[in-house]
Amino acid sequence: MDFSLIDGLTLLGALGFFIYGMKVMSEGIQRTAGSKLRDILRGMTQNRYLGVFTGFLITCLVQSSSATTVMVVSFANAGLLSLIESIGVIMGANIGTTVTAWLIAFFGFKVKISSFALPIIAIGFPLMFAKKASIRSTADVFIGFALLFLGLDALKNAVPDLNSNPEILEFLGSFTGYGILTTVMFVGVGTIMTIIVQSSSAAMALTLTLLFNNVITFEIAAAMVLGENIGTTITANLAAIVANVHAKRAARAHLIFNVLGVTWLILIFPVFIELIEYLWSPAQRALQTVMSDIDKSQSELQLSLFHTVFNVINTLLMIGFIPLIARVVTKLVPSKGLEDEAFHLEYIGTGTMVTTEASILEAKKELLRFGKITKKMTGFVSGLLTETDRKAFKKTLSRIKKYEEITDRIESELVIYLAKVSEGELSEEASLKIRAMLSIANDLETIADINFTMSKILKRKSEDKIYFIPSQRENLQTMFKLLEDAMDQMQENLDKESNEEGLQESYENEKAINKMRNTLKKEHLKSIEKGEYKYESGMIYTDMFAAIESAGDRVISIAEAAAGKIS
């Protein structure tokens, strides 16, 4: 066989060329339509059927089922989609990804689209230097589209020529004739190929190229396409290993859906091939109206038909079982809930890259959880005021210390995550949101530090056997109640955008805390003069209500940032 190392590297390079073009085009589309895609997902997933259509539509737009799946996982993390809605969208993405095969079969092998590639790049190139980020993203769409088909043209030329390498057919022929085992084997080949190239669209392009050059038969190509359906889910599952519980569930649901679909089709593979041949005659007549020389791409178009029919039928069969699949994956990947005793980011996964819109939504959800942890920590400190059991007192001190470490790490992870998001193209609105989130994360961590400082003050008070009189304890408890009310409002503000009413409530809470602090300050001086409590007790007392007021200042700062009022 006359196929050297250089030829092998050329084939890999051509495949990389194609994948890079698809990546540039897909990311450009996502940046251009990021907020619109979010609105589509939010508005069109009220039921599983609309969810399927939404998944199909978005995958057609971004030309990447993986990108759609990542977006779905991100929006599920951010609370915009339920697991059931997510599964429906993923099913639709499976159908949407078949459009890529049709585009390649229609234009990649018939129209000399590579000859239009350089003019397309010429249109896109000046747009790269535009001031508006959306126009620069449009340039990526044009250039990515051109690179994609240049890569496909290179791929066609890099595949071995059968006339000079007849051994290929003899080699493949030795693996045929084993019935269902042959099908299973080439399903495995398709799966492995997709895992290696990390793109079902790229694997499909390679399969169509091999079929176009008569390297493989239609039946082998169909089996490989089935494997590519499994391979693309394994890629998502590998990415979800280091991601959060929501990502894992969506990835498992995708895997279960596709594996079940491939399994039933393998069992009736010969019958299904006959069905495709039966459907091909009317499809061929319909396609001839837009493509006169269809015979030259008959096998490639027929494979695209196989791909589409399989995914449509599989979705129709499985759509009724979406709630069951959701229950299964929920049991397979149980949620650990708000596990504050061990640090982890609940909503942000590190295994996948998401769009700016999705990243901001994930970070927002994480900030809500951060606020919940900080408020819980405040409750622990308040509880120390009345705790009389020494063991329970020490245990609470230990928990507060652990929470302080957790909040440090959450802030660090959030800052790193938001910094990565900022590396991409950002709209002015997205940039302001990220600045606000960075400010909020810093304030929440400062509140946690104040709580930790107060716990150390109360620890010193206990060790030195310094006691509060009932009025001191009651006054501090009242201030803690005011702070906790302010933090409840803070959580509401974090959950809403530009909440002016909530901001006014926060200002009222801040006034109440300041007024209480001023009152206690005056009363404290009088109490010291009257000798109602010792000077040491008074020092700790003033440190405590000053710290609570300082935490209140941070809460109002968070409210202002959440409302978009940052300097």
N, C-alpha and C positions, 0 to 999 in steps of 0.2 A: 504493500500500500504506500503510495507516494504522498505522504502527509507528514511534513517535518515539524520540528519544535516551533519554528518561526510561524508556520501555518496555524498551529494550535494557539500561539500567542495572538496572532492576527484575529482569529475567531473570537477569543476572549476580549480583545480590545474592541472589536466591532460590537459585541454584546454590551460592553461597558459604555460605549458611545451611545447606544440606544437607551440604556438605563439612565445615563446622565441627562440626555435630552428630555426624557419623560419626567425626571426629577425637577429640572429647571422649569418646564412647562407647568407641571402640577403645582409647584410651590408658588409660581407667579399667579396662577388662577386663584389659589387659596388666599394670597395676600390681597389681590384685587377685590375679591368678593367675600372676604372673611366675615364681616358683620352681616352681609346678606345671607350667607350660608347659615349663620346662627339663627337668623329670623325664620328661614325656611324650616330648620329643624324644630324650632320652638312652636311654629304655627301649624305644622303639618304632621304631627305625630300623636294626635289625639287618640287614634286607635291603631291596631297592628297593620291594617290594610293601607292606611295612609302612610304609616311608617315604612312599609315596603316600597311604596311609590317614592317616598322622600329619599330613601337610600339609593334607589335606581337613578333618580334625577340628579342627586349630588355627585354620584360616581360618574355619571355621563359628563357632568360639568368639569370635574377635576381630573377625570381620566385616571383614577387610582382608587381601587377598592380599599387598599391599605390606608390611604389618606382619609377616606370616609370612616373606616373603622376607628382610626385614631381620634377623629373628631367626635364620633359617637361616644367613645369611652370618656373623652374629656368632658363632654356635656353631661354625661351621666354622673361623673365625679362632681360636677358643679351643681347637681341637683336639677338640671333642666330636663333630663330624660330619665324615665324609670327603666329598670332592667328589661321589662317586657317591651317597652317602646324601642329600646336599644337593639334588641334581638330582631325586631321587625325591620329596622333600618339596615342592619347587617345583611339580612336576607335580600333586601332590595339592592344592596351594594353588589351582591353576587351576580344579580342579573345585569346591573349596570356595567360591570367589568367586561361583559361579553361584547359591548359596543366597540371596545378597543380592537377585538379580533375582526369585527366587520370592517372597521376603518382600514386596518392593515390589509385585509383580503381585497377590499375594493380598490384602494389607492396604492398600497405599498408594492404590489406586484404588477399592476396594470399601468397606472399613470407613472410616468418618469418624474415623480414628485421631487426627487433629489435635484433635478435641474431647476426647480423653483426655489430650492432651499436658500441659495445665496441672495436672490432678490428679497426673500422674506426676511433674512437677516439684515439686509440693507434697510428695510423698513423699520425693523426693531432697534437697530443700533443707535440712531440718533435719540430715540426715546430713553435710552439708558442714562442720558445726561440731563433729563428733565428735573425740575425742582420738586415737583409733586411725586410723592412716593407711589401713588396709584398708577401714574404714567410709567414710572420705572418698572413697576410690576407687570404692566402690559407689555413692556419690552421683553421681559423674561418669557412671557407666554409666546410671543412671536419667535424668539430665538430658540426656545426650548422645542417648539413645534418643528422648526427647521432641523435642529440637531437630531431630533427623534427619527425623522425620515432619512437623514444622511446616515445615521447609525444603522437603520434597517437596510439601506442600500449596501453599506459595507458588510453587513451580516450576510446578505444574499451572495456577495462575491467571495466571502470567506469560507462558506460551507463547501466541503469537498465535492469535486465534480465526479459524478458517477461514471462518466465515460472513461476517465483515467483511473478510477478507483472502484472497479466492479466488485472488489472483495467485500465492500461494505454491505451490499445486498446479501452476499453469501453468509456473512457474519450474522446479520439480523435474521436471516432465514432459518438459521440453526435454532433460534429461540421461539419460532412460531410453530403452530400445530399442536400446542398443548392445551387448547381450549381455555378454560377459566384461569388456569395457571399462567398462561401467556398474558392474559388481560391484567392479572394481579401484578405480574412482574413489571409490565410497562406503566402501570399505575404508580408503582414504586419508583420507576425511573423519572416520571413526571414530578413526583413529590420531591425527590432528592434534587432534581434540577432546579425546582423553584426555591428550595431552601438555600441552594448554593448562590443563585443569582439574586435572591431576596426580593423578587418581584414576579407576581403571576403574569403580569402583562409582558414582561421581558421573556419569560418562559414560553408564553403563548406565541410571541413573535418568533422565537427560535423554532418551536414546533411547526408553525406555518411555513417557515423557511425550509425546513427539512422536507416537509410534505411537497412544497413547490418544486424543490430540486429532485423529487422522487427518491429521496434517501430512505423514507419510511412510507409504509402503506397507510391508507385511511384509518384502518382498524387500530393500528399501533398509535397513530396520532390521537385518535379519540381516547384511547386508554391513558395516554400521557396527559391529555387535557383533564381527565378525572383526577389524576395524581396532582396536577397543578392546583386544583381546587382544595386538596388537602394540604399541600405545601404552603399555600398562602396563609392558612390558619396556624400552622406550626410556627411560622415566622412571628405571627402576632403573639402566640403563647410564649415564645422565647423572650420577646420584648417584655411581656407581662410578668416574668419571673421576679424582676426587681421593682415591679409597679405595685399599685395599691389593690385593695380587694375588689373594687369596681372594675378595674382593668382586667383582673384575672377572671372575673365572672363573664365579662363580655367575650374575652378570648376563648374561654372554655365553651361558651354557647356557640360561638362560631365553629369551633372544632367539632362539637357534637353534631351540629346541623350538617356540616359538609361531609363528615365521615359516614353518617347514616345515609345521606344521599348517594354517596359513591358506593356504599355497600349494596343497597338495593339495586343499583344500576348494574353492578358487576354480575349480579345473579341473573339478570335478564339481558345481558350485553348484546348477544346476537339478535334478539328480538328488537331491541332498541335501535340497532344499526339498520335493520330492515325498515323500521318506522321512519328513520331519517331519510332513507332512500325513497320511501313512499311520499314523504313530504317534500322532497327535493324537486319533483316534477312541477308542481304548481308554484313553488318558490322560484324555480328557475325561470318560468314564464314571466313572473312578476318582476324579477330582477332584470330581465332582458329589455324591459321598457326604459331602463336607465343605464344599461350597460350592454351594448350590442355584442361585443366579443367576449361574452361570459364564459365560453368554453375553455378559454386559456387559464381561468382561475376557478374552474369548477370545484376541484377538490378542496381548495382553501375556503371558498364560500360555504361548501357543504360542511366543513369542519366548524365554521362559525355558527352555522345552523344547529349543529349537534350541541355545541357549547350553550347556545341560547335556550334551546328546547329543554335540555337537561336542567338548567338552573330555574327555568320557569316552572316546569313540572315539579321539581323538588321543593320549590317555595310553596306552590299550591298544596302539595301533600303535607308539608310541615307547618304551615301557618296556623293551623288549628291547634297545634301542640306547643305553641310559644309559651303559654303559662306553665305547662309541664316542664319544658326545657329550663325555664326560669327557676322553677322549684328545684330541679336537679342540680343546676350549677350553684344555687344558693347553699345547698347541702354539701356539695363538693368543695366550695370555697366559703366557709362560714366567716362571718364578720367578727372581728375581735372587739368591735365597738370602740368606745372612747377609752382606750387603754392608756390612761395617764401615767401609770406606774412604769411604763417602758416607752421610751421615745420612738415615735414613728410618725411620718407624715401620712395622714389618712387619705387626703384627696389628691396630693401631687405625687405622680409616679415618675421615677427617673429613667424608665426604660424606653419611653417614646417621646418623640418630638411632636409638638402640637402647634396649631396656629396661634397667633397672638391673642385673638378673641378667646379661644378656649383656655389658653394659659392664664389669662387675667381672671376668667371665671373660676378656674381651679384655685388660684391664689386667694381669691375672695372667700371661697369656701374654707380654705385653710385658716384665713384670718378670723373667720367666725369661730372656728374650733379653738384657735389660739385665745380669743377673748373668753370663751367658755372655761378654758383651763385657768386663765388668770383670775376670773371671778371665783372659781372654786377655791383657788389658793387664798383669796381674800377671806372667804368663809372660814377656812382653817385657822387663819390668824385671829379672826373674831372669836372663834371657839376657844382659843387659848385663854381669853380673859376670864372665863368661868370654869375652866377645867381644873378639877381638884385632884384627880387621880394621877399620880406621878408617872406611871407607865404609859397611860394614855397621852399625857402631856409630852413625854419624850417621843412617842410614836408620831404624834402630830408634827412636832419639830422636824423629825426625820423626813416626813412626807413633804413638808414645805421646802426643805432643802433639795429634795429630789425634784420637786416641781420647778424650782428655780433653775436647776441644771437643764431640765426639759425645755423650759421657755428660752433659755440661752441658745439651745441647739435648734429649736424651731425658728427663731429669728434668723440664725445663721443660714439655715437651709432655705428659708424664704428669700433672703437677700441674694443668695447665690442663684436661686431659680429665676428671680425677677431680673437679675443682671444678665442671665442667658437670654431671657425673652427680649431684653433691651438691645441685644446685639443685632436683632433682625430689623426689618423695615417697620417703623412705627408711625401711626397717624398721630396728630397732635393730641387727640382725645385719649388714645392709648397711652401716650407718654405721660399725660397728666395723671391718669389712673395709676400707673406704675409708681410715679412719685408719691402719690397719696398713700399707696400701700406700703411703700418703704417707710414713710413717716409713721403710719399706724403700727407697723411691726416694731419699730423702735420704741414707740410709746407703750405698747403692751409689755414689752420686755422690761421697760423702766418701772411699770406698775408692779411687775413680778419682783424686781429688785427691791422696791419699797416694801413689799410684803415680807420679803426675806429679812430685810433690815428690822422691821417691826417684830418679827419672830425672835430675832437675836436680842432685841431690847427686852422682850417679855421673858426670854430665857435668863438673861442677867438678873432681872427682877426676882425670878423664882430662886435662883442660886444664892442671891444676897438676902433672901427672905424679906423683901420689901413688899408691903401690902398696900392695896388700894382700899379706900373707904367705899361704901356702897355707891355714893353719888358719883365718884370718879369712874367706877366700873360702868354704871348706867349711862353716864354721858358719853363714854367711848363707844358703848354698844349702840347708842343712838346715832353717833357719827358713822359707825360702820354700816348701819342700816341705810343711812343717806347715801353712802358710797356704793353700796350694793344696788340700790335703786337706780343710781346714775349709771352703773355698769349694765343693768338690765336694758336701760334706754340705749346705751352704747351698742349693745348687741343688735337692737332693732335698727339702729342707724347703719351698722355694718351690713345688714341684710338688705338694705334699700339703697337706691341711687338718688342723690340730690334730695334728701328728705328734709325739707325746710322746717316742716312741723316738728319732726324729731329733733332737729337742731335747737329749736326754741325750747323744747322740753329739757334738753341737755343744759341749756343756759340757766333755766330755772333750778335744776338740780345743783348746778355749780354754785348759784347764789345761796341756796339753802346750806350747802356745806361750808361756804365761806362765812356765812352769818353765824353758824353754829361754832365755827372755829373762833371767831371774834368774841362771841359770848363766853366761851370756855376760857379764853385768854384773860378776859376781865375778871371773871369769877375766880380763876386760879390765883391771881394776885391778891384778891381779898381773902381767900382761904388761907394763903400762906401767912398773911398779916394776923389772921385770927388764930393761927396754929391748928387748923382743922386736920391737917396731915403733915407728915414730915417733909423736909426739903428734898430728900432723895426720892420719895414717892412723887413729889411735884415735878421733879426733873424728868422722870420717866413718863409721867402723865402728859407733860407739854410736848415731849418728843413724839409721843403717840398721836396726839391730835394734829400736830404739825405734819406728820407723815401721811395721815389720812387725807388732809387737805391737799398735800402735794400730789397724791394719787388722783384726787379729784381734778386737779389741773390737767393731768395727762388724759383723763377721760374726756374732758371738753376739747382738748387738742385732737383726739381721735374723732370726735363728732364733727369737728370742722373739716378735717381731712376727708372724712367719708362724704361730706356734702360738697366736696370740691373746693373748699376754701383753704388752699395752702399757699404759702408765700414762695 
